[in-house]
Every structure is written in structure tokens, then in C-alpha cells.
Amino acid sequence: MSYQASGTIKCWKKYDCLGCGAVFRHRFERAVSGQGGTAEQAEANAQQAGIAALQNQVDTIPCPECGRVQPRMVGHDKNNTHFGLTVSFLIA
């Protein structure tokens, strides 16, 4: 028998704008889930998925003062795209 746990992680992420120096925050929200052989294991896997989302996922939000998108946000999107293209190329 397999158990599944799910939930939503919500927090505020803080950024320092490299363009104008403004400090701004935005609300980060993700739905997470986990599976396991026991209910406790499923909950632990869901919590790990939430931690991974906080550490690895980034929303592309421009600075409210100058409108600049931070390099970390852009680089994260480009890294995922390049990784996907590389894997597709290697498979082909």
C-alpha cells in the first residue's frame, strides 16, 4: 500500500536589487507532494519536496523600483532550458 501526502508551502522571499539597491520581497507559493510506504514517510517526502522547492525554484519578479529582473532569476531559467536541451540532444 502506498501513501501520499500533499500541501502548500508559502513564504516571503527577499531580494536585493543589483540595479538600484532596493530591497524587495515577493510571496513564494508552491504545491508539494510526497509518496511513501507509510503515512509518516509520505509526509517526510512532501516536506523534503518543499525544502527543495524553496532552495531551487525561483519566480521571475522584476524589481518594483527600477523594473530590473535579477540575474539569479534569469540564470535559473536559462540553466533549466540549457539542461533540457542538452539531455534532448544526448538522447537523440
Sequence and secondary structure as in RCSB ss.txt:
>XXXX:A:sequence
MSYQASGTIKCWKKYDCLGCGAVFRHRFERAVSGQGGTAEQAEANAQQAGIAALQNQVDTIPCPECGRVQPRMVG
HDKNNTHFGLTVSFLIA
>XXXX:A:secstr
  EEEEEEEEEEEEEE TTT  EEEEEEEEEEEEEESSHHHHHHHHHHHHHHHHHH       TTT    HHHHH
HHHHHHHHHHHHHHHH 
